[in-house]
Amino acid sequence: MDSSIRTILWQQFGAAIDMLENAIRACPAELWGRRSLVPEYWYTAYHTLFWLDYYLSESPATFAPPPPFNLDEMDPAGLLPDRVYTQAELLNYLAYGRGKCRARIASLTEETVQHRFRAGRKDFNVVEILLYNMRHVQHHAGQLNLLLRQNIDDAPRWVSQAGA
């Protein structure tokens, strides 16, 4: 795969991850675990990071998030984590996901882009699952920014490209 395509994919996907990070960092403590928000701010951030990690997996069947996270997010009953994850925990998970994303994009070749991501009704090639995943991250980064704007009248600015 052309290295310029890998660079473009990273710059845009990385920008979406940067926007999510900015939204997590911008959230004040009083909003982070506010029970009246449905879904709660922290949970939206966690949900986004969990699926970022999952959709970057080469084999969804063997996916396991790093501790302290588990697979409850995949339960059809809609189980919530047993506690509110801290900003620090989620920022660590974000750094993990960013590294996994960057490595996944860097490893793309003409052969590997044809590999399939098959899980449930999803059957995408690698590039399509990357774009699907990026759209999911950006959707929730926008949702978090809206919550910030509505609750503290401030939100992080748009990120047009990830850094190097």
C-alpha positions in Angstrom: 0.0 0.0 0.0 1.2 3.5 -0.9 2.8 5.2 2.1 1.0 8.4 1.4 -2.3 6.6 1.9 -1.1 5.3 5.2 -0.1 8.8 6.2 -3.4 10.3 5.3 -5.3 7.5 7.1 -3.2 8.1 10.2 -3.5 11.9 10.1 -7.3 11.7 9.9 -7.8 8.8 12.3 -5.3 10.3 14.7 -7.1 13.6 14.6 -10.3 11.9 15.6 -8.5 10.2 18.5 -6.9 13.6 19.4 -10.4 15.2 19.5 -11.6 12.4 21.8 -8.6 12.9 24.1 -9.3 16.7 24.2 -12.9 16.0 25.2 -11.9 13.6 27.9 -9.3 16.1 29.3 -11.7 19.0 29.1 -14.4 17.4 31.3 -14.6 18.8 34.8 -14.9 16.4 37.7 -18.5 17.5 38.5 -19.6 16.4 35.0 -17.5 13.3 34.6 -19.7 10.9 36.7 -22.9 12.9 36.8 -25.7 10.3 37.1 -28.3 12.5 35.5 -26.6 12.4 32.1 -27.8 9.4 30.0 -25.4 8.1 28.9 -23.0 9.4 31.5 -20.0 11.4 30.2 -17.4 8.9 31.4 -19.3 6.0 30.0 -19.5 7.5 26.5 -15.7 8.0 26.6 -15.2 4.4 27.8 -17.7 3.0 25.2 -15.8 4.8 22.4 -12.4 3.5 23.6 -13.6 0.0 24.0 -14.9 -0.2 20.4 -11.8 1.6 19.1 -9.8 -1.2 20.6 -12.1 -3.9 19.4 -12.4 -2.7 15.8 -8.6 -2.4 15.6 -8.2 -6.1 16.4 -7.0 -8.4 13.8 -9.1 -11.2 15.2 -12.4 -10.1 16.8 -12.9 -13.7 18.1 -9.9 -13.4 20.4 -10.2 -9.8 21.4 -9.6 -8.9 25.0 -9.2 -5.4 26.3 -6.4 -4.6 28.7 -7.1 -4.6 32.5 -9.0 -3.2 34.3 -11.5 -3.4 31.4 -13.5 -6.5 30.4 -15.9 -7.7 27.8 -19.1 -6.6 29.6 -19.5 -3.8 26.9 -20.3 -6.6 24.4 -23.1 -8.1 26.5 -26.4 -7.8 24.7 -28.1 -7.0 28.0 -26.3 -3.6 28.0 -24.2 -4.2 31.1 -22.5 -1.1 32.5 -19.1 -1.3 34.1 -19.3 -2.0 37.9 -17.7 1.4 38.6 -17.0 4.8 37.1 -13.6 4.6 35.3 -11.4 7.6 36.1 -10.1 10.1 33.5 -6.6 8.8 34.1 -7.7 5.2 33.4 -9.5 6.2 30.2 -6.6 8.4 29.1 -4.3 5.4 29.5 -6.8 3.3 27.4 -6.8 6.1 24.8 -3.0 6.0 24.6 -3.1 2.2 24.2 -5.7 2.6 21.4 -3.8 5.4 19.7 -0.7 3.2 19.6 -2.7 0.2 18.4 -4.2 2.3 15.6 -1.0 3.8 14.5 0.7 0.4 14.3 -2.3 -1.1 12.5 -2.2 1.6 9.8 1.6 1.5 9.5 1.4 -2.3 8.9 -1.0 -2.0 6.0 0.2 -3.6 2.7 -1.6 -4.4 -0.5 -2.1 -7.9 0.9 -3.3 -7.0 4.4 -5.9 -4.5 3.3 -7.8 -7.4 1.7 -8.1 -9.2 5.1 -11.6 -9.3 6.4 -13.0 -8.1 9.8 -15.9 -10.4 10.4 -18.0 -10.0 13.5 -21.8 -10.4 13.7 -23.2 -8.6 10.7 -20.0 -6.8 10.0 -17.9 -8.1 7.1 -15.4 -5.3 6.1 -12.0 -5.2 4.6 -9.3 -3.6 6.8 -9.6 -0.1 5.2 -13.4 -0.1 5.6 -13.3 -1.2 9.3 -10.7 1.6 9.9 -13.0 4.2 8.3 -16.0 2.8 10.2 -14.0 2.9 13.4 -12.9 6.5 12.8 -16.4 7.6 12.1 -17.5 6.0 15.4 -14.7 7.8 17.4 -15.6 11.1 15.8 -19.3 10.7 16.4 -18.7 10.2 20.1 -16.1 12.9 20.3 -18.7 15.3 18.9 -21.3 14.0 21.4 -18.9 14.7 24.3 -18.1 18.1 23.0 -21.8 18.9 22.8 -22.2 17.8 26.4 -19.4 20.1 27.4 -20.9 23.0 25.5 -24.3 22.4 27.0 -23.0 22.0 30.6 -19.9 24.3 30.9 -20.3 26.5 27.7 -16.9 25.4 26.5 -15.5 22.7 24.3 -12.2 21.8 22.7 -11.5 23.0 19.2 -11.5 21.0 15.9 -8.4 19.0 15.1 -7.7 18.9 11.4 -4.8 16.5 11.4 -2.9 14.4 13.9 0.7 15.2 14.5 3.6 13.2 13.2 
